[in-house]
Amino acid sequence: MAGRTVTRADLSEAVYQKLGLSRTESSALVQSVLDEICAGLARGETVKLSSFGSFLVRSKGQRIGRNPKTGVEVPIEPRRVLVFKPSNVLKSHINRAENGDAS
């Protein structure tokens, strides 16, 4: 079941509609929140949004991968990856929506 994509503009519009800020202020507020989340993650902090979930950065070590086309082994460099862990509230909300009980 493919749905539509919610964009930054959609979030700004929702803030505009619900809070009565100007469109410019709404856009700046959304940008400010996203900037703060990005800054925290870049510092290696966990960003926890109550009733939504947590964003965290994990470090992955170097490992050997394989090119699926040729079968040649290649080293995969160490890197940091972003992980999202949904809260139980979000999980239950999604499952209710999936079963047609969306609130």
Secondary structure, DSSP 8 states (H G I E B T S, - for coil): -------HHHHHHHHHHHH---HHHHHHHHHHHHHHHHHHHHTT--EEETTTEEEEEEEE--EEEE-TTT--EEEE--EEEEEEEE-HHHHHHHHHHHTT---
